[in-house]
């Protein structure tokens, strides 16, 4: 068994280089993307802002918390929103051994853009220990 230290925070602020990649992929600037999962917002209660409730916008960017159950809920929500015409770019950890990756991302054949180097999130002192990818979740029929 291998050891992976737990992150001290579920908040990891997206580096600007990710928005540059999104622009190259989709032609969308950061300001043109709705973030249903912004940093520093409570997500466990519908009383506060919670992107798991309600509809998203036409173009979305999600960097979800990496706690497995919450991450999977946001991936499923993005798929659900794609059925009503929403397009979502998600920044996800490359945890290719987990069910959500195989059952949702690979199963639907979504476009994946692998991030070449380890990321350094804006609020973190060090680079990440794992790699990441961007995935575009959209309904291919629309």
TIRO-2110 file (N, C-alpha, C; in Angstrom, 1 decimal):
// TIRO-2110
0.8, -1.2, 0.0, N, 1, A
0.0, 0.0, 0.0, CA, 1, A
0.9, 1.2, 0.0, C, 1, A
0.4, 2.3, -0.7, N, 2, A
1.1, 3.5, -0.7, CA, 2, A
0.4, 4.5, 0.2, C, 2, A
1.2, 5.5, 0.6, N, 3, A
0.7, 6.6, 1.5, CA, 3, A
0.5, 7.9, 0.7, C, 3, A
-0.6, 8.5, 0.8, N, 4, A
-0.8, 9.8, 0.2, CA, 4, A
-1.3, 10.7, 1.3, C, 4, A
-0.5, 11.7, 1.7, N, 5, A
-0.9, 12.6, 2.8, CA, 5, A
-2.2, 13.3, 2.4, C, 5, A
-3.1, 13.4, 3.4, N, 6, A
-4.4, 14.2, 3.2, CA, 6, A
-4.1, 15.6, 3.2, C, 6, A
-4.8, 16.3, 2.3, N, 7, A
-4.7, 17.8, 2.2, CA, 7, A
-5.3, 18.4, 3.5, C, 7, A
-4.7, 19.5, 3.9, N, 8, A
-5.3, 20.2, 5.1, CA, 8, A
-6.5, 21.0, 4.8, C, 8, A
-6.8, 21.2, 3.5, N, 9, A
-7.9, 22.0, 3.1, CA, 9, A
-8.5, 21.4, 1.8, C, 9, A
-9.8, 21.6, 1.7, N, 10, A
-10.6, 21.2, 0.5, CA, 10, A
-10.6, 22.4, -0.5, C, 10, A
-10.0, 23.5, -0.1, N, 11, A
-10.0, 24.7, -1.0, CA, 11, A
-8.7, 24.8, -1.7, C, 11, A
-8.8, 24.8, -3.0, N, 12, A
-7.6, 24.9, -3.9, CA, 12, A
-7.9, 25.9, -5.0, C, 12, A
-7.4, 27.1, -4.9, N, 13, A
-7.7, 28.1, -5.9, CA, 13, A
-7.0, 27.9, -7.2, C, 13, A
-7.8, 27.9, -8.2, N, 14, A
-7.3, 27.6, -9.6, CA, 14, A
-6.2, 28.6, -10.0, C, 14, A
-5.1, 28.0, -10.5, N, 15, A
-4.0, 28.9, -11.1, CA, 15, A
-4.5, 29.5, -12.4, C, 15, A
-4.0, 30.6, -12.8, N, 16, A
-4.3, 31.3, -14.0, CA, 16, A
-4.0, 30.5, -15.3, C, 16, A
-3.0, 29.7, -15.2, N, 17, A
-2.6, 28.8, -16.4, CA, 17, A
-3.7, 27.9, -16.8, C, 17, A
-4.6, 27.5, -15.8, N, 18, A
-5.7, 26.6, -16.2, CA, 18, A
-6.7, 27.4, -17.0, C, 18, A
-6.9, 28.7, -16.7, N, 19, A
-7.9, 29.5, -17.5, CA, 19, A
-7.3, 29.7, -18.9, C, 19, A
-6.0, 29.8, -19.0, N, 20, A
-5.3, 30.0, -20.3, CA, 20, A
-5.6, 28.7, -21.2, C, 20, A
-5.5, 27.5, -20.6, N, 21, A
-5.8, 26.3, -21.3, CA, 21, A
-7.2, 26.2, -21.7, C, 21, A
-8.1, 26.6, -20.8, N, 22, A
-9.6, 26.6, -21.1, CA, 22, A
-9.8, 27.5, -22.3, C, 22, A
-9.2, 28.7, -22.3, N, 23, A
-9.4, 29.6, -23.4, CA, 23, A
-8.9, 28.9, -24.7, C, 23, A
-7.8, 28.3, -24.7, N, 24, A
-7.3, 27.6, -25.9, CA, 24, A
-8.2, 26.5, -26.3, C, 24, A
-8.8, 25.8, -25.4, N, 25, A
-9.7, 24.6, -25.7, CA, 25, A
-11.1, 25.1, -26.2, C, 25, A
-11.7, 26.1, -25.5, N, 26, A
-13.1, 26.4, -25.7, CA, 26, A
-13.3, 27.8, -26.1, C, 26, A
-12.3, 28.7, -26.1, N, 27, A
-12.5, 30.1, -26.5, CA, 27, A
-13.2, 30.9, -25.5, C, 27, A
-13.2, 30.4, -24.2, N, 28, A
-13.9, 31.1, -23.1, CA, 28, A
-13.0, 31.7, -22.1, C, 28, A
-13.2, 33.0, -21.8, N, 29, A
-12.4, 33.6, -20.8, CA, 29, A
-12.9, 33.3, -19.4, C, 29, A
-12.1, 33.5, -18.4, N, 30, A
-12.5, 33.2, -17.0, CA, 30, A
-13.8, 33.9, -16.7, C, 30, A
-14.0, 35.2, -17.1, N, 31, A
-15.2, 35.9, -16.7, CA, 31, A
-16.4, 35.5, -17.5, C, 31, A
-16.3, 34.6, -18.5, N, 32, A
-17.4, 34.1, -19.3, CA, 32, A
-17.9, 32.8, -18.7, C, 32, A
-17.2, 32.3, -17.7, N, 33, A
-17.6, 31.0, -17.1, CA, 33, A
-18.2, 31.2, -15.7, C, 33, A
-19.4, 30.5, -15.5, N, 34, A
-20.0, 30.5, -14.2, CA, 34, A
-19.4, 29.4, -13.3, C, 34, A
-19.1, 29.8, -12.1, N, 35, A
-18.5, 28.9, -11.2, CA, 35, A
-19.5, 28.4, -10.1, C, 35, A
-20.1, 27.3, -10.3, N, 36, A
-21.1, 26.8, -9.3, CA, 36, A
-20.5, 26.2, -8.0, C, 36, A
-19.1, 26.3, -8.0, N, 37, A
-18.4, 25.7, -6.8, CA, 37, A
-17.2, 26.6, -6.5, C, 37, A
-17.5, 27.9, -6.2, N, 38, A
-16.4, 28.8, -5.9, CA, 38, A
-15.7, 28.5, -4.6, C, 38, A
-14.5, 28.9, -4.5, N, 39, A
-13.7, 28.7, -3.3, CA, 39, A
-14.3, 29.4, -2.1, C, 39, A
-14.1, 28.8, -0.9, N, 40, A
-14.6, 29.4, 0.3, CA, 40, A
-16.1, 29.6, 0.5, C, 40, A
-16.9, 28.7, -0.1, N, 41, A
-18.3, 28.7, 0.1, CA, 41, A
-18.7, 27.4, 0.7, C, 41, A
-19.7, 27.5, 1.7, N, 42, A
-20.2, 26.3, 2.3, CA, 42, A
-20.9, 25.5, 1.3, C, 42, A
-20.7, 24.2, 1.2, N, 43, A
-21.4, 23.4, 0.2, CA, 43, A
-22.2, 22.3, 0.8, C, 43, A
-22.3, 22.1, 2.0, N, 44, A
-23.0, 21.0, 2.6, CA, 44, A
-24.4, 21.4, 3.0, C, 44, A
-24.8, 22.6, 2.8, N, 45, A
-26.2, 23.0, 3.3, CA, 45, A
-26.9, 23.9, 2.2, C, 45, A
-28.1, 23.5, 1.8, N, 46, A
-28.8, 24.3, 0.8, CA, 46, A
-29.2, 25.7, 1.3, C, 46, A
-29.0, 26.0, 2.6, N, 47, A
-29.3, 27.3, 3.1, CA, 47, A
-28.3, 28.3, 2.5, C, 47, A
-27.0, 27.9, 2.3, N, 48, A
-26.0, 28.8, 1.7, CA, 48, A
-26.0, 28.5, 0.2, C, 48, A
-25.1, 29.2, -0.5, N, 49, A
-24.9, 28.9, -1.9, CA, 49, A
-24.4, 27.5, -2.0, C, 49, A
-25.0, 26.8, -2.9, N, 50, A
-24.6, 25.4, -3.1, CA, 50, A
-24.8, 25.0, -4.6, C, 50, A
-23.8, 24.8, -5.3, N, 51, A
-23.9, 24.5, -6.8, CA, 51, A
-24.5, 23.2, -7.1, C, 51, A
-24.7, 22.4, -6.0, N, 52, A
-25.4, 21.1, -6.3, CA, 52, A
-26.9, 21.2, -6.4, C, 52, A
-27.4, 22.4, -6.1, N, 53, A
-28.8, 22.7, -6.2, CA, 53, A
-29.1, 23.7, -7.3, C, 53, A
-30.1, 23.6, -8.0, N, 54, A
-30.5, 24.6, -9.1, CA, 54, A
-29.7, 24.3, -10.4, C, 54, A
-30.1, 25.1, -11.4, N, 55, A
-29.4, 25.0, -12.7, CA, 55, A
-28.2, 25.9, -12.8, C, 55, A
-27.3, 25.4, -13.6, N, 56, A
-26.0, 26.2, -13.9, CA, 56, A
-26.3, 27.0, -15.1, C, 56, A
-25.2, 27.7, -15.6, N, 57, A
-25.3, 28.6, -16.7, CA, 57, A
-24.9, 27.8, -18.0, C, 57, A
-24.9, 28.5, -19.1, N, 58, A
-24.6, 27.8, -20.4, CA, 58, A
-23.2, 27.3, -20.4, C, 58, A
-22.2, 28.1, -19.9, N, 59, A
-20.8, 27.7, -19.8, CA, 59, A
-20.4, 27.8, -18.3, C, 59, A
-19.8, 26.7, -17.8, N, 60, A
-19.4, 26.6, -16.4, CA, 60, A
-18.0, 26.1, -16.2, C, 60, A
-17.4, 26.5, -15.1, N, 61, A
-16.1, 26.0, -14.7, CA, 61, A
-16.2, 25.5, -13.3, C, 61, A
-15.8, 24.3, -13.1, N, 62, A
-15.8, 23.7, -11.7, CA, 62, A
-14.5, 23.1, -11.3, C, 62, A
-14.0, 23.6, -10.2, N, 63, A
-12.9, 23.0, -9.5, CA, 63, A
-13.4, 22.5, -8.2, C, 63, A
-14.0, 21.3, -8.1, N, 64, A
-14.7, 20.8, -6.9, CA, 64, A
-13.7, 20.5, -5.8, C, 64, A
-14.3, 20.3, -4.6, N, 65, A
-13.6, 19.8, -3.5, CA, 65, A
-13.1, 18.4, -3.9, C, 65, A
-12.0, 17.9, -3.4, N, 66, A
-11.5, 16.6, -3.8, CA, 66, A
-11.9, 15.5, -2.9, C, 66, A
-12.6, 15.8, -1.9, N, 67, A
-13.2, 14.7, -1.1, CA, 67, A
-14.1, 13.9, -2.1, C, 67, A
-13.8, 12.6, -2.1, N, 68, A
-14.4, 11.7, -3.1, CA, 68, A
-15.9, 11.8, -3.3, C, 68, A
-16.7, 11.8, -2.2, N, 69, A
-18.1, 11.8, -2.4, CA, 69, A
-18.6, 13.2, -2.9, C, 69, A
-18.0, 14.3, -2.5, N, 70, A
-18.4, 15.6, -3.0, CA, 70, A
-17.9, 15.8, -4.4, C, 70, A
-16.7, 15.3, -4.8, N, 71, A
-16.2, 15.4, -6.1, CA, 71, A
-17.2, 14.7, -7.1, C, 71, A
-17.6, 13.5, -6.7, N, 72, A
-18.4, 12.7, -7.6, CA, 72, A
-19.8, 13.3, -7.7, C, 72, A
-20.3, 14.0, -6.7, N, 73, A
-21.6, 14.7, -6.8, CA, 73, A
-21.5, 15.8, -7.8, C, 73, A
-20.4, 16.5, -7.8, N, 74, A
-20.3, 17.6, -8.8, CA, 74, A
-20.1, 17.1, -10.2, C, 74, A
-19.4, 16.0, -10.4, N, 75, A
-19.3, 15.4, -11.7, CA, 75, A
-20.7, 15.0, -12.2, C, 75, A
-21.4, 14.3, -11.3, N, 76, A
-22.8, 13.9, -11.7, CA, 76, A
-23.7, 15.1, -12.0, C, 76, A
-23.6, 16.1, -11.3, N, 77, A
-24.4, 17.3, -11.5, CA, 77, A
-24.0, 17.9, -12.8, C, 77, A
-22.7, 18.0, -13.2, N, 78, A
-22.3, 18.5, -14.5, CA, 78, A
-22.9, 17.6, -15.6, C, 78, A
-23.0, 16.3, -15.5, N, 79, A
-23.6, 15.4, -16.5, CA, 79, A
-25.1, 15.8, -16.6, C, 79, A
-25.7, 15.9, -15.4, N, 80, A
-27.2, 16.2, -15.4, CA, 80, A
-27.4, 17.5, -16.1, C, 80, A
-26.6, 18.5, -15.8, N, 81, A
-26.8, 19.8, -16.5, CA, 81, A
-26.5, 19.8, -18.0, C, 81, A
-25.6, 18.9, -18.4, N, 82, A
-25.4, 18.7, -19.9, CA, 82, A
-26.6, 18.3, -20.6, C, 82, A
-27.5, 17.6, -20.0, N, 83, A
-28.8, 17.2, -20.6, CA, 83, A
-29.7, 18.4, -20.9, C, 83, A
-29.5, 19.5, -20.2, N, 84, A
-30.3, 20.7, -20.5, CA, 84, A
-29.5, 21.7, -21.3, C, 84, A
-28.4, 21.3, -21.9, N, 85, A
-27.6, 22.2, -22.8, CA, 85, A
-26.4, 22.9, -22.2, C, 85, A
-26.1, 22.7, -20.9, N, 86, A
-25.0, 23.3, -20.3, CA, 86, A
-23.7, 22.6, -20.6, C, 86, A
-22.6, 23.4, -20.7, N, 87, A
-21.3, 22.9, -21.0, CA, 87, A
-20.5, 23.2, -19.8, C, 87, A
-19.7, 22.2, -19.3, N, 88, A
-18.9, 22.4, -18.1, CA, 88, A
-17.5, 21.9, -18.3, C, 88, A
-16.5, 22.8, -17.9, N, 89, A
-15.1, 22.4, -17.9, CA, 89, A
-14.8, 22.1, -16.4, C, 89, A
-14.3, 20.9, -16.1, N, 90, A
-14.0, 20.6, -14.7, CA, 90, A
-12.5, 20.3, -14.6, C, 90, A
-11.9, 20.8, -13.5, N, 91, A
-10.5, 20.5, -13.2, CA, 91, A
-10.6, 19.4, -12.2, C, 91, A
-10.0, 18.2, -12.5, N, 92, A
-10.1, 17.1, -11.6, CA, 92, A
-8.8, 16.4, -11.4, C, 92, A
-8.6, 15.8, -10.2, N, 93, A
-7.4, 15.1, -9.9, CA, 93, A
-7.4, 13.8, -10.8, C, 93, A
-6.2, 13.4, -11.2, N, 94, A
-6.1, 12.2, -12.1, CA, 94, A
-6.1, 11.0, -11.2, C, 94, A
-7.3, 10.7, -10.7, N, 95, A
-7.5, 9.5, -9.8, CA, 95, A
-8.2, 8.4, -10.7, C, 95, A
-7.4, 7.9, -11.6, N, 96, A
-8.0, 7.0, -12.6, CA, 96, A
-8.4, 5.6, -12.0, C, 96, A
-8.1, 5.4, -10.8, N, 97, A
-8.5, 4.1, -10.1, CA, 97, A
-9.9, 4.2, -9.5, C, 97, A
-10.5, 5.4, -9.5, N, 98, A
-11.8, 5.5, -8.8, CA, 98, A
-12.9, 5.3, -9.7, C, 98, A
-14.0, 4.9, -9.2, N, 99, A
-15.2, 4.5, -9.9, CA, 99, A
-15.8, 5.7, -10.7, C, 99, A
-15.8, 6.9, -10.2, N, 100, A
-16.4, 8.0, -10.9, CA, 100, A
-15.6, 8.3, -12.2, C, 100, A
-14.3, 8.0, -12.2, N, 101, A
-13.6, 8.3, -13.4, CA, 101, A
-14.0, 7.3, -14.5, C, 101, A
-14.1, 6.0, -14.2, N, 102, A
-14.5, 5.0, -15.2, CA, 102, A
-15.9, 5.0, -15.5, C, 102, A
-16.8, 5.2, -14.5, N, 103, A
-18.2, 5.1, -14.7, CA, 103, A
-18.8, 6.3, -15.4, C, 103, A
-18.2, 7.4, -15.2, N, 104, A
-18.8, 8.7, -15.7, CA, 104, A
-17.9, 9.3, -16.8, C, 104, A
-16.7, 9.6, -16.5, N, 105, A
-15.8, 10.3, -17.5, CA, 105, A
-15.5, 9.4, -18.7, C, 105, A
-15.0, 8.2, -18.4, N, 106, A
-14.6, 7.4, -19.6, CA, 106, A
-15.8, 6.8, -20.3, C, 106, A
-16.8, 6.5, -19.5, N, 107, A
-18.1, 5.9, -20.0, CA, 107, A
-18.7, 6.8, -21.1, C, 107, A
-18.7, 8.1, -20.8, N, 108, A
-19.4, 9.0, -21.7, CA, 108, A
-18.4, 9.6, -22.8, C, 108, A
-17.2, 9.2, -22.8, N, 109, A
-16.2, 9.6, -23.8, CA, 109, A
-16.1, 11.1, -23.9, C, 109, A
-16.0, 11.7, -22.7, N, 110, A
-15.8, 13.2, -22.7, CA, 110, A
-14.4, 13.5, -23.1, C, 110, A
-14.2, 14.7, -23.6, N, 111, A
-12.9, 15.2, -24.0, CA, 111, A
-12.1, 15.5, -22.8, C, 111, A
-10.9, 14.9, -22.7, N, 112, A
-10.0, 15.1, -21.6, CA, 112, A
-8.7, 15.8, -22.1, C, 112, A
-8.3, 16.8, -21.3, N, 113, A
-7.0, 17.5, -21.6, CA, 113, A
-6.1, 17.3, -20.4, C, 113, A
-5.1, 16.4, -20.5, N, 114, A
-4.2, 16.2, -19.4, CA, 114, A
-3.3, 17.3, -19.1, C, 114, A
-3.1, 17.7, -17.9, N, 115, A
-2.2, 18.8, -17.5, CA, 115, A
-0.8, 18.2, -17.4, C, 115, A
0.1, 18.8, -18.1, N, 116, A
1.4, 18.3, -18.3, CA, 116, A
2.2, 18.2, -17.0, C, 116, A
2.2, 19.3, -16.2, N, 117, A
3.0, 19.3, -15.0, CA, 117, A
2.1, 19.4, -13.8, C, 117, A
2.7, 19.2, -12.6, N, 118, A
2.0, 19.3, -11.4, CA, 118, A
1.6, 20.7, -11.1, C, 118, A
0.3, 20.9, -10.7, N, 119, A
-0.2, 22.3, -10.5, CA, 119, A
0.3, 22.9, -9.1, C, 119, A
0.3, 24.2, -9.1, N, 120, A
0.5, 24.9, -7.9, CA, 120, A
-0.7, 25.8, -7.7, C, 120, A
-1.6, 25.4, -6.9, N, 121, A
-2.8, 26.2, -6.7, CA, 121, A
-2.4, 27.5, -6.0, C, 121, A
-3.2, 28.6, -6.3, N, 122, A
-2.8, 29.9, -5.8, CA, 122, A
-2.6, 30.0, -4.3, C, 122, A
-3.4, 29.3, -3.5, N, 123, A
-3.3, 29.4, -2.1, CA, 123, A
-2.5, 28.3, -1.4, C, 123, A
-1.8, 27.5, -2.2, N, 124, A
-0.9, 26.5, -1.6, CA, 124, A
0.6, 26.9, -1.7, C, 124, A
1.3, 26.4, -0.7, N, 125, A
2.7, 26.7, -0.7, CA, 125, A
3.5, 25.9, -1.7, C, 125, A
3.1, 24.6, -1.9, N, 126, A
3.8, 23.7, -2.7, CA, 126, A
3.0, 23.2, -3.9, C, 126, A
3.6, 22.6, -4.8, N, 127, A
2.9, 22.0, -6.0, CA, 127, A
2.2, 20.8, -5.4, C, 127, A
1.2, 20.3, -6.2, N, 128, A
0.4, 19.2, -5.8, CA, 128, A
1.2, 17.9, -5.9, C, 128, A
0.8, 16.9, -5.2, N, 129, A
1.5, 15.6, -5.2, CA, 129, A
1.0, 14.7, -6.4, C, 129, A
-0.1, 15.0, -6.9, N, 130, A
-0.7, 14.2, -8.0, CA, 130, A
-0.9, 15.1, -9.2, C, 130, A
-1.3, 14.4, -10.3, N, 131, A
-1.5, 15.2, -11.5, CA, 131, A
-3.0, 15.4, -11.7, C, 131, A
-3.4, 16.3, -12.7, N, 132, A
-4.8, 16.7, -12.9, CA, 132, A
-5.1, 16.7, -14.4, C, 132, A
-6.4, 16.8, -14.7, N, 133, A
-6.8, 16.9, -16.0, CA, 133, A
-8.0, 17.8, -16.1, C, 133, A
-8.3, 18.4, -17.3, N, 134, A
-9.5, 19.1, -17.5, CA, 134, A
-10.4, 18.2, -18.4, C, 134, A
-11.7, 18.2, -18.1, N, 135, A
-12.7, 17.5, -18.9, CA, 135, A
-13.8, 18.4, -19.3, C, 135, A
-14.2, 18.3, -20.5, N, 136, A
-15.4, 19.1, -21.0, CA, 136, A
-16.6, 18.1, -21.0, C, 136, A
-17.5, 18.5, -20.1, N, 137, A
-18.7, 17.7, -20.0, CA, 137, A
-19.9, 18.4, -20.7, C, 137, A
-20.3, 17.8, -21.8, N, 138, A
-21.4, 18.4, -22.6, CA, 138, A
-22.2, 17.3, -23.3, C, 138, A
-23.4, 17.7, -23.7, N, 139, A
-24.2, 16.7, -24.4, CA, 139, A
-23.8, 16.8, -25.8, C, 139, A
-23.4, 15.6, -26.3, N, 140, A
-23.0, 15.6, -27.7, CA, 140, A
-24.2, 15.8, -28.7, C, 140, A
-25.4, 15.7, -28.2, N, 141, A
-26.5, 15.8, -29.1, CA, 141, A
-26.9, 17.3, -29.3, C, 141, A
-26.4, 18.2, -28.5, N, 142, A
-26.8, 19.6, -28.6, CA, 142, A
-25.7, 20.4, -29.3, C, 142, A
END
